[in-house]
Amino acid sequence: MTTTLARPAALDDRPAHRDPNVLRWLGAYGASAIGDNVYYIALSWAAVQAGTPTQAGLVTAVSAVPRALLMLGGGVVADRYGPRRVVLGSSAARCLLVVAAAGLLLATSPGLWALGAVAVLFGIVDAVFLPAAGALPTRITGRSQLARVQGMRGFAVRLANVLGGPLGGLGVAVGGTAGAFGLAALLIGVSLPLLWAVRVGPLPPDDAKARGAVLDDLKDGLRHIARDRVLRPLVLAMALVDLGFVGPMNLGLILLAEERGWGSAGMGWVIAGFGIGAGAASLLLTWRGRIPRAGLVMAVAELGACAAIAALAQVASVPGAAGVALLVGLLAGLGGALSAALVQAQAGPAYAGRVTAVSTLVGFGVAPLTFPLVGAAADRWGTGPVFASCAALCATGSLLALCTRSLRRAELPG
């Protein structure tokens, strides 16, 4: 058992971007996120070498199944044992799993079943890691810094997306697929000593920790969401937005580039535009620290992002599509970070793991499973109707947030 140092109360109001404790967490989160990107590139490359592109797609997507099935239980684990402890344990497990994958590739030429097993195991560990990682910011800084922390986290994700691809390719080029897996394990491992040094504050004495049976604790978390006038519509709105957003902005961009004849270079520019926009939104939140009328701004920003997603499929040129994608990234990045900050502010530290698990279940577990449906629909009707339909579903969530008075008027702690 590790000893966790409580954060001194005097640091609660320190700006997050100047807080060494938050910066240690940010370094750990960034290293782990880059490692994740390298891991997925290594897994995809190994799967392509072992089978057809379709089979490789199934291998890389199969990790979403255990996340969808087990993430709610992972939220209970995060609340019961504390997010820092769970993040440390699950990060160590992820590192060992990737090391084992590298060793397997060095020892033999694994088939698709072996690679699929690695992906499933990684998804199982992710089902515990993701809720704990989402809950940890509530315990390392003051409530007034939650929006700024979400901005910093979003910037780390964008940086990981930018660096992960080249590093994964370099790992494959220098050391083969096993070398890429080894690099991913090293990056995830770097996060461990940084996480060990992160201090977390104790829960308020009147906050109830998860302490019963897993199912009972999960029901308690769901009741907590259902009773809260802000969390209830917010979690539903986030699910609808994620369900409409993930398909077109992942597989949909590849299909759109192929349909328009943009090639991989054109698709790269569109993805870069999205990343720049999302990064700018993250920097804005990091600089501002707090956005007044957060609920209203979140809903309007996400509604604008939905309109931009529909427009993206109507643009013929690469520069135009990159510009629209930049707008999508800016608006969706702002709305997504504000929604995450509102979840953490409203949930309270004792329920943060369970509420995070419920609010991110669709985005991390369910939405990736819709990729085959998105692909089949685009093949039958084209990308335009698919993007428009997904944008309409996304807009339903945004309009729900906009029309719900309690959520529209929700504010972040000042």
N, C-alpha and C positions, 0 to 999 in steps of 0.2 A: 504494500500500500504506500502511496506517495503522500507527502505532506504538501498541501496546497496553501500558499501564503495568501492571506486576504489583502485586497487592495486597500491602502489607506484612504480614508474618506476625503482627505485633502486633495486627492488626485481626481475626484469624480468630475470636477468642472474643467479639468485641463483639456484643451482642444485635442481631439483624437490624433490628428496628424503630427502633434508635438509630444505625444505620450509614448515613452519608450516601451511600455507594456503593450500598447496597441500595435506599435511598429514591429515588435517581436512576433505578435500574432500575424500581422500582415506578411512578414517575411516567410513564416511557416506556410500560410495559406497560398502565397504565390508560388513557392517552390513545389508544393503538392499539386497545384493546378497545372503547372508546366509539366510535371511528371505524368499527370493524367493524360495530357495531350500526346506526349511521347509514347506512352503505353498504348493508346488507341491506334496510333500510326503503326507501331510495331505489330500489334495484333492484326490490323488490317493487312499489312504487308505479308505476314506469315500466312494468313488465311488465303490471300490471293495466290501465293506460291503453292498452296496445298490443294486448291480447288478452283471452281469457276467464280466469276464476280458475284453471281447470285448467291452462291454458297458462302462466299466471304461476307456478303452483306448480312446474311442470317447469323453468322458467327459474331459479328460486331454488334448486332442488335439484340442478341439473346440475353445480354446482361440486364436489359431493362425489365425482364420478366421477374426475377427475384426482387428487384427494387419495387416493382408495382405490388408484389405480394407481401413483402416484409417490411416496407418502410414505416408503416404505422407502428409496428412493434418496435422498430428502431427508435422511434420517438420516445416510447416508454422507457427504453433502456437509457437514453440520453438524460431523461429527467430523473430516473432512479439513481443512477451512479454519478451524475454530473457530466456536463458536456466535455470538460477538459480531459477527464479520465477516459471517456469513451473515444474521443478523438485521438488521444495518444495510443490507446490499444488498437483501434481499427486502422490507424495509419501504419503501425508496426505490422499488422496482419497484411495490409495491402503491399507493403514493401517486401515482406517475405514471399508473398504469392508471386510477385513479379520476378523476384530472384529465382524462384522455383521454375517459372516459365523460361527464363534465360538458360537455366541449367538443363531443362528438358530439350531445348533447341540445340544446345551444345552436344548433348549425349545422343540424340536421335533426330529423325525427321518426323515430328508429330503430325498426325492426320487431323482432319477437321474436328473429329470428336474430341481429341485432347485439347485443341484450342478452344472449342466450345465449352469444355469443362472449366478451363481457366477463366473464360468470360463469365460463366455462371457464378463461379466462386467469387470473382471480383465484384459482381453485382450483389451477392449476398452481403459481403463486407460493406459495400457502398450503402446498403439499406440501413446500416447502423451508423456509418460515418456521416452521411449527408445531414440527417436531422441534428446530430450533435454539432457538426460544423456550423450549421445555421443558427443554433441556439447559443453558441459560445460568445458572440459579441455582446449579448445582454449581460454577461458576467464579467467583462473586462474593462468596461468604461461606464461613465454616467449615462443616464437616460437621455440627456440633452444632446449626446454625441451620436445617437443611433443613425441618423441620416448621414452624417459625415462618414461613419464607419462603413455604411452600405456603399457610399461613393468610392471609398478606398478599396473595398472588396470588389466592386464592379471593375475598377481600373486594373486590379490584379488579374481578374479573369480575362480582360481584353489583352493585357500584356502576355498572359500565358498562351492565348490563342495565336498571337503574333510570333512568339518565340518557339512554341511547341512544334510547329510544322518544320521549320529549318533544323531544329535540334534533332527531331525524330529522323529526318532525312539524313542528317550527318551521322547519326548513330548507325543507321542501316548501311550507309556508304562505307564507314570505317570498320565497323565490327559485325556487319550482318544483322539479321533480325535479333540474334541473341545479344549483340552489343547494344541495340536500341532498347531492348528490355532491361539490360543492365543499367543503362543511362536513366531510364525511367525509375528504376528502383533506387538509384543514387539520389535523384531529385526528391523523391518521396521521403527517403531516409533523412535528407537534410532538414526536413521540417520537424523531425522528432526532438532534437535538442532545443530548437527554438520554442516549440510547444511546451517542453518541460520547464522552460524559464518563464512562461506566461503565468501571471498571477490572476486569480479569480476571486471575486468577492463572495461572501457567504449569502445564502438566501435569507430574506427577511423572516423573522421567527413565525409570522402568521401565514407564510406561504406553505401550502401542502405539497410535499414531495410525493412522487409516485412510490407507493410502498406496498400495494396489495398484489393480487394476481395480475398478470399482464393484461388480460382481457378487461378486468375491472378498472385498471388504471387507464386503459385506452378509452373505455366508456366515459370515465371521469373527464378525460381530455376533450372528448367529443361534446359532452354536456357543457363544458366550459366554453367551447366555441358557440354552441347553440344558444346559450344564455346571453352572450355578449352582443350588444346591438351593433357594434362595429365589426367584430371578428366574423360574425355569421355571414353578412353579405360580402365582406372582403374576401374570405376564403372561397366562396362560390364564384365571385368575379374573377379571382386569380385563376381558378380552374378553367373557366370558359376562355379566358384570354390565352392561357398556355395551350389549350387544346387547339385553338385556331392559329396560334403563332408558330409553334414548333415545326409543323409540317412544311409550310411554304418557305420558311427561312432556313431550312436545312436541306432536305431532299429537293424541295421545290426549286431552289436556286440552281441546283445542278440540272434539273430538267428544263428550266427556263433557258439556261445558257446553251443547252443542246438544241432546243427548239429554235432559238434565235441565231444559232451558228456563231456564238461569241467565242467558243473555244475555252480552254482552261484559263488562258490569260485574261479573257474578258470576265469570266466568273471570278477570278482572283481580284480584279478591280472592284467588282460589285461587293464582294465580301469585305474588301478593305474599306469601302465606303461605309458599310454598316459598322465595322469595327471602330472607325474614326468617330462616327456619330455617337456610338455607345460610350466610347472613351471620353468624349467631350462632356457627355451627361454626367459621368462619374466624377470628372474633375470639377464640374460645376458644384456638385453636392459636397465634394471634399472641401472646396473653397468656401462655400456659403455656410455649410454646417446645418442649416435648418431652412426649410422652405415653408413660408406661411401658407395656411389653408392646404395642407398636404393632401387631404382626401380629394379635394376638388381638382388640384393640379394633377394628381395621379390619374384621375378619371379622364380629364381632358387630354392629357398627353397620350394615354393609351388609345383613346378614340382617334386621335390624329394619326397614331402609328398604324391603326387598322386601315384607315383610308389610304395611307401611303403604301401599305402592302398590296391592296387591290390595284393601285396605280402602277406598281412595279411591273406587273405582267403586261401592261399596255405600252411600255416604253420600248422602242426598237433599238436605240443606240446604247453602246456600253457607257459612254460618259453620262447620258441621261439616267440610265439605270443605277449607276454608281451614286449619282446625286440623290435620287429617290431613296436608295438604300441608306445613305448617310442620314436622311431625315427619319427613316424608320429606326435606325440605331439611336439617334438622339432622343426621340420621343419615347420609344420603348425602353431605352435605358433609364431615362428619368422616371417613367411610370413604374417600372419594375423595382428600382431601388427604393422609391417611396413606399410602394406596397410592402416590401420586405421590412422596411423600418417601422411601418404602422403595425405589422404583425408582431414584431418584437416588442414594441412599446405597449401594445394592447394586451398581449398574452401574459406578460409578467414572467420573471425568470423561472419560477417553478413549473410552468406549463410550456416553456419555450420549445422544448424538444418535440412534444406531442403536437403543438400547434404548427411548428415548422414542418413536421412530417406530413400533416394533413394538407397544408397550403402548397407544398411543393410536390405532392404525390403525382399529380397529373403531368407537371412539367418534366419530371425526371423518370417517372415510371410508366405512365399511360400513353402520353403523347408520342414517344418514340415508337410505340407499337402500331401507330396509325400510318407509318411510312409506306407499308405495302398498299394500303388503301389510297393514299395520296398518289403513289406511282401509278396504280391502276386507273384512277380517275383521270389523271393527266394524259395517260395513253389513250383513253377513250374520248375525252372531251377537250383536251388541250389544257395548257397551263392557265389561260385567262380565267375560265370558269372556276378552276380549282382555287386559284388565289382569291377570287372574289368570294367564293363560298367560305373559305377559311377566314377571310377578313370579316365577313358578316358574323361568323361565330365569335370571333375575337371582339367585335363591336358590341355583341350582346352582353358580354361581361363588363365592358366599359360603360355601357348605358345603365346597367344594373347599379354600378357604383355611383354613377352620376345622378340617378333617380332615387337613391336611398339617402334620406336626409342625414341620418346619423353618420354614415360613411362620408358623404359629401362634406360634412362639417368637421370631420375628424382632424385633429391637430397633433403634431409631434411635440413631445416635451420640450420646453424652452429652457 
